[in-house]
């Protein structure tokens, strides 16, 4: 009864208060207009480098893209990038913005709280944006802190890329998603579907529904072992065919795409047949896996840089012995697999596993993709057009076209001639706002 009276009082007060706020509300100003003059423009659709181009931006979206110089609209600001190549804002399909591996990571988990990781994420998000990555897919965190990070970016509280968050990854007891691996017995506990740990199809449905309740943008599952958990295997299958089918079916009910962390060939096969949208890492995929991925249109996100990084730290004392052994094995194979998958025609989208290596260094993946045998133009398409399709965002991002978000970056010179230039992003615009601009 008291609740009803309070509700009535609240409504009555609203009748007086709301008009006052409405009277004071500012009239929205006309959207700002800017013109970018680019020496060249990378066309992510064709993979070609176009000549001098003018891009008119109104508000947060691109109004027009025209060859050569144009008459400047009245009141427009001008950004001169005449010596640079403009590209669509880059997309990293595999990041972990709320963590960054270091020699103390295994002990940090007993000292740091979710709030600590969330605050670290605000720093890593800024570094990622300034490196030219205006959209990312965050595929796993520890306590849904990347959901809070996404919300903070969306509300304008902090600077960062557009974030699609998977929240907690989903896996099996003792598997790569079970963060209590390696703990002493009294600390292991028995996490369940509310923490992303499933054992059977019913648990799978519960986990997906919990993720829906948590407000995720996609689902990340762990069908195989991983490198940096404290178990001994990186590639053994850790989810049954029945569990995978339940996860994918439930995810589709809620409209979620599914990204599958999978190193081992059998885990990849099961995940593809279950209907996942992408295979992440894919280190030991075989010819059958590649054939299946082509048939099903399953995207492959190689993360070569992560393999290179962990292999380089395997003898530096960063990891326990069993983890170091996995790092050497995966690091030696992942680039070869990526090159073979490209030659086999497997659909490839750019992703790096940022957080395994330092945030902001994402563009090194371009160099490794080219080293693996992918043409520079294809590597750039993987981080623009292809990644936008994987993220189901190609109506808004992935190319510089009228109507799309004004997510535009620029590098000095021709990245098709020297892909390492992607590590020298000097201009970053996201949603019509400039976040980085090199001094003239």
C-alpha positions in Angstrom: 0.0 0.0 0.0 2.8 2.4 0.9 4.5 1.6 -2.4 1.4 2.6 -4.3 1.1 5.9 -2.4 4.8 6.7 -3.1 4.3 5.9 -6.8 1.2 8.2 -6.9 3.2 11.0 -5.2 6.0 10.5 -7.6 3.7 10.8 -10.6 2.1 13.9 -9.2 5.5 15.6 -8.7 6.5 14.6 -12.2 3.6 16.6 -13.6 5.1 19.7 -12.0 8.8 18.9 -12.5 9.0 17.6 -16.1 7.6 20.8 -17.7 10.2 22.9 -15.9 13.0 20.7 -17.3 11.5 20.8 -20.7 11.4 24.6 -20.6 15.1 24.7 -19.8 16.1 22.1 -22.4 18.6 23.6 -24.9 17.6 23.7 -28.6 19.9 21.2 -30.4 22.5 22.9 -32.5 23.0 22.1 -36.2 25.4 19.2 -36.7 29.0 20.3 -37.2 30.4 19.9 -40.7 34.0 19.1 -41.5 35.9 18.3 -44.8 38.8 15.9 -44.9 41.2 16.4 -47.7 43.1 13.0 -48.2 46.0 12.4 -50.5 44.7 8.9 -51.1 41.8 6.8 -50.0 41.8 3.1 -49.4 38.7 1.6 -50.9 38.0 -1.4 -48.7 35.4 -2.8 -51.2 37.8 -3.1 -54.1 41.1 -3.2 -52.2 42.4 -0.4 -54.3 44.1 2.9 -53.4 42.2 5.8 -54.9 43.7 9.3 -55.6 43.0 12.6 -53.9 39.7 12.5 -52.1 37.5 14.9 -50.1 35.3 13.5 -47.4 32.4 15.6 -46.1 31.4 14.8 -42.5 28.2 16.1 -41.0 27.6 15.2 -37.4 28.6 11.6 -36.7 28.2 10.4 -40.3 29.8 10.8 -43.7 27.7 13.0 -46.0 29.7 12.5 -49.2 32.9 11.2 -50.6 34.2 13.0 -53.7 37.3 12.7 -55.9 39.7 15.7 -55.8 39.3 19.0 -54.0 35.9 20.5 -53.5 34.3 23.8 -52.6 34.2 24.0 -48.8 30.6 24.3 -47.4 29.9 27.4 -45.4 30.9 27.1 -41.8 32.8 23.8 -42.3 36.1 23.1 -40.7 38.9 21.6 -42.9 41.3 18.8 -42.1 44.3 18.8 -44.5 45.7 15.2 -44.9 47.1 15.8 -48.4 50.2 13.7 -47.9 48.3 10.8 -46.1 46.3 7.8 -47.0 42.8 7.8 -45.4 41.2 4.5 -44.5 38.0 3.3 -42.8 38.4 3.1 -39.0 40.1 -0.1 -38.2 38.3 -3.0 -36.6 39.9 -5.6 -34.2 37.6 -8.6 -33.9 39.4 -10.1 -30.9 40.5 -8.0 -27.9 40.4 -8.2 -24.1 40.4 -4.5 -23.2 40.1 -5.0 -19.4 43.4 -6.9 -18.9 47.0 -7.0 -20.1 49.2 -10.0 -19.5 52.4 -9.4 -17.6 54.8 -11.5 -15.5 52.6 -10.9 -12.4 49.3 -11.8 -14.0 49.0 -15.2 -12.3 49.3 -13.6 -8.9 47.5 -10.3 -9.7 44.2 -12.2 -9.9 44.4 -12.7 -6.1 45.0 -9.0 -5.4 43.0 -7.1 -8.0 39.2 -6.6 -7.9 36.9 -6.3 -10.9 36.9 -2.5 -10.3 40.7 -2.5 -10.8 40.4 -4.3 -14.1 37.6 -2.0 -15.2 39.8 1.1 -14.5 42.7 -0.4 -16.4 40.3 -1.0 -19.3 39.7 2.8 -19.6 43.4 3.2 -20.3 43.6 0.4 -22.7 40.5 1.5 -24.6 42.1 4.9 -25.1 45.3 3.4 -26.4 43.4 1.2 -28.8 41.4 4.1 -30.2 44.5 6.2 -30.7 46.1 3.3 -32.6 43.4 3.7 -35.2 41.0 0.9 -34.1 37.6 2.6 -33.8 35.6 -0.6 -33.4 36.4 -3.8 -31.4 34.9 -7.0 -30.3 35.7 -7.8 -26.7 35.6 -11.6 -26.5 35.8 -12.3 -22.8 36.5 -10.7 -19.4 36.5 -11.8 -15.8 33.4 -10.2 -14.3 31.5 -8.4 -17.1 33.6 -5.4 -16.6 33.9 -4.9 -20.4 30.1 -4.4 -20.4 30.6 -1.4 -18.1 33.4 -0.2 -20.2 31.2 -0.4 -23.3 28.5 1.6 -21.6 31.0 4.3 -20.4 32.3 4.7 -24.0 28.8 4.9 -25.4 27.7 7.5 -22.9 30.8 9.7 -23.6 32.3 9.3 -20.1 35.6 8.0 -21.5 37.3 7.8 -24.9 37.4 4.4 -26.6 36.4 2.4 -29.6 32.9 1.1 -30.3 32.8 -2.0 -28.2 30.8 -5.2 -28.7 31.1 -7.2 -25.5 30.8 -10.9 -24.9 31.0 -10.6 -21.1 32.2 -13.8 -19.6 33.3 -16.6 -21.9 31.5 -19.9 -21.8 33.3 -23.2 -21.3 33.3 -26.4 -19.3 34.5 -27.3 -15.8 38.3 -27.2 -15.7 38.3 -25.8 -19.3 39.8 -22.6 -20.7 36.9 -20.5 -19.4 37.2 -21.9 -15.8 39.4 -19.3 -14.2 40.1 -21.5 -11.1 42.5 -23.7 -13.0 45.7 -24.1 -11.1 44.2 -22.9 -7.8 44.6 -24.9 -4.6 41.5 -27.1 -3.8 39.8 -24.8 -1.3 39.9 -21.9 -3.8 38.8 -23.8 -6.9 35.1 -23.8 -6.1 32.5 -25.2 -8.6 31.4 -22.3 -10.8 28.2 -22.9 -12.8 26.2 -21.4 -15.7 25.9 -18.0 -14.0 29.7 -17.8 -14.3 29.8 -19.2 -17.8 30.7 -22.8 -16.8 28.5 -25.5 -18.3 28.2 -29.2 -18.2 25.5 -30.4 -20.4 22.9 -28.8 -22.8 20.6 -27.5 -20.0 23.5 -25.6 -18.5 24.2 -24.2 -21.9 20.7 -22.7 -22.1 21.0 -21.2 -18.6 24.4 -19.6 -19.5 23.0 -18.0 -22.7 20.0 -16.7 -20.9 22.2 -15.3 -18.1 24.3 -13.5 -20.7 21.2 -12.0 -22.2 20.2 -10.8 -18.7 23.7 -9.3 -18.3 23.4 -7.4 -21.6 26.1 -8.8 -23.8 26.4 -8.2 -27.6 27.6 -11.6 -28.6 28.6 -15.0 -27.2 32.1 -16.3 -26.7 32.6 -20.0 -26.2 35.6 -22.2 -25.5 35.4 -25.5 -27.3 39.1 -26.3 -26.9 41.9 -25.8 -24.4 43.9 -22.5 -24.4 47.4 -21.4 -24.0 47.6 -19.1 -20.9 45.4 -21.1 -18.5 47.3 -23.4 -16.2 46.2 -26.7 -17.7 48.5 -28.8 -19.9 46.6 -28.8 -23.2 45.9 -26.0 -25.6 44.0 -28.1 -28.2 42.0 -30.8 -26.6 38.2 -30.7 -27.2 36.4 -29.4 -24.1 32.7 -29.1 -25.2 30.6 -31.9 -26.6 28.7 -31.7 -29.8 25.5 -31.6 -27.8 26.7 -28.8 -25.7 27.8 -26.8 -28.7 24.5 -27.3 -30.5 22.6 -26.1 -27.4 24.8 -23.1 -27.0 24.5 -22.0 -30.7 20.7 -22.7 -30.8 20.1 -20.7 -27.6 22.3 -17.9 -28.8 20.4 -17.7 -32.1 17.1 -17.5 -30.2 18.5 -14.3 -28.6 20.0 -13.0 -31.9 23.6 -13.4 -30.8 26.5 -14.3 -33.0 28.9 -16.9 -31.6 32.7 -16.6 -31.5 34.5 -19.9 -30.8 38.0 -20.0 -29.3 39.4 -23.2 -30.7 43.0 -24.3 -31.3 42.5 -28.0 -31.9 41.2 -29.6 -35.1 38.4 -31.7 -33.5 37.1 -28.7 -31.5 37.1 -26.6 -34.7 35.2 -29.3 -36.5 32.6 -29.6 -33.8 32.2 -25.8 -33.5 31.7 -25.3 -37.3 29.2 -28.1 -37.6 27.3 -26.6 -34.6 27.0 -23.3 -36.5 29.3 -20.8 -34.9 30.0 -17.6 -36.7 33.8 -17.5 -36.2 36.8 -19.6 -35.2 39.3 -17.7 -33.1 43.0 -18.7 -33.3 42.4 -22.0 -35.2 46.1 -23.0 -34.7 45.8 -26.7 -35.5 43.0 -26.6 -38.0 43.4 -29.2 -40.7 42.3 -29.5 -44.3 38.8 -30.9 -43.3 38.3 -27.9 -41.0 39.2 -25.5 -43.8 36.8 -27.2 -46.2 34.0 -27.1 -43.6 34.6 -23.4 -42.9 34.4 -22.5 -46.5 31.2 -24.6 -46.9 29.5 -23.0 -43.9 30.9 -19.5 -44.4 32.6 -19.6 -41.0 34.9 -16.7 -40.4 38.5 -17.3 -39.2 40.2 -14.8 -36.9 43.9 -15.8 -36.8 45.4 -13.7 -34.0 49.0 -14.3 -35.3 50.5 -11.6 -33.1 49.3 -13.4 -29.9 51.1 -16.6 -31.0 54.3 -14.7 -31.8 54.2 -12.8 -28.4 53.6 -15.8 -26.2 56.3 -17.8 -28.0 58.7 -15.0 -27.4 57.9 -14.9 -23.6 58.0 -18.7 -23.2 61.6 -18.6 -22.1 61.4 -15.3 -20.3 60.0 -16.6 -17.0 56.5 -15.2 -17.6 54.6 -18.5 -17.6 54.6 -21.7 -15.5 56.4 -24.6 -17.3 53.3 -26.3 -18.8 52.0 -22.9 -20.1 55.4 -22.1 -21.6 55.4 -25.5 -23.4 52.0 -24.7 -24.9 53.1 -21.2 -25.9 56.1 -22.6 -27.9 53.9 -25.1 -29.7 51.2 -22.6 -30.7 53.6 -19.8 -31.5 55.5 -22.1 -33.9 52.3 -23.0 -35.8 49.8 -20.2 -35.9 51.3 -18.2 -38.8 51.6 -21.2 -41.0 48.0 -22.1 -40.4 46.9 -18.5 -41.2 48.8 -18.5 -44.5 47.4 -21.9 -45.4 43.8 -20.9 -44.6 44.2 -17.8 -46.8 45.4 -19.9 -49.7 42.5 -22.3 -49.1 40.0 -19.5 -49.4 38.7 -19.5 -45.8 37.0 -16.2 -44.9 39.3 -14.2 -42.7 38.6 -11.2 -40.4 41.3 -9.2 -38.5 41.7 -9.9 -34.8 44.7 -9.9 -32.5 43.9 -11.1 -29.0 45.0 -7.7 -27.6 45.7 -8.1 -23.9 47.8 -11.1 -24.4 50.3 -8.6 -25.9 50.3 -4.8 -25.0 47.3 -2.8 -26.1 47.9 -0.3 -28.8 50.3 -2.5 -30.7 47.4 -4.1 -32.7 48.7 -3.0 -36.1 51.7 -5.4 -35.9 49.2 -8.0 -37.0 49.1 -6.5 -40.4 52.8 -7.2 -40.8 52.4 -10.7 -39.7 49.5 -11.4 -42.0 51.6 -10.2 -44.9 54.5 -12.3 -43.7 52.1 -15.3 -43.7 51.4 -14.7 -47.4 48.4 -12.4 -47.5 48.6 -9.4 -49.8 48.6 -6.0 -48.0 45.3 -5.0 -49.6 43.7 -8.2 -48.2 45.1 -7.6 -44.7 43.5 -4.1 -44.8 40.2 -5.5 -46.0 40.3 -8.0 -43.2 40.4 -5.2 -40.7 37.7 -3.1 -42.4 35.1 -4.7 -44.8 35.5 -8.3 -43.6 35.5 -7.5 -39.9 32.5 -5.3 -40.3 30.6 -8.2 -41.9 31.7 -10.5 -39.1 30.5 -8.0 -36.5 27.2 -7.5 -38.4 28.0 -3.8 -38.6 28.7 -3.4 -42.3 25.8 -1.0 -42.7 27.6 1.5 -40.4 31.3 0.8 -40.5 34.0 -0.9 -42.6 34.2 1.5 -45.5 34.3 5.2 -46.2 30.9 5.8 -47.8 28.1 8.3 -47.5 25.7 7.4 -44.7 28.2 5.4 -42.6 29.7 6.5 -39.4 32.6 9.0 -39.9 35.2 6.5 -38.6 38.3 7.5 -40.5 42.0 7.1 -39.9 45.1 8.2 -41.8 48.7 7.0 -42.2 51.6 8.7 -43.9 52.4 7.3 -47.4 51.1 4.2 -49.1 50.3 1.2 -46.8 49.9 -1.1 -49.8 53.6 -0.5 -50.6 54.7 -0.6 -46.9 52.2 -2.3 -44.6 54.3 -1.2 -41.5 52.9 2.3 -42.0 49.7 1.0 -40.3 51.7 1.4 -37.1 52.0 5.1 -37.7 48.4 6.2 -37.6 48.5 10.0 -37.2 44.8 10.9 -37.5 41.8 9.2 -35.9 38.2 10.3 -36.2 35.4 8.3 -34.7 31.8 9.3 -35.2 32.8 12.6 -36.6 35.0 13.5 -33.6 38.8 13.8 -33.9 40.6 11.9 -31.2 44.1 12.2 -32.7 45.8 14.5 -35.2 49.5 14.7 -35.8 51.0 18.2 -35.9 51.5 19.6 -39.4 
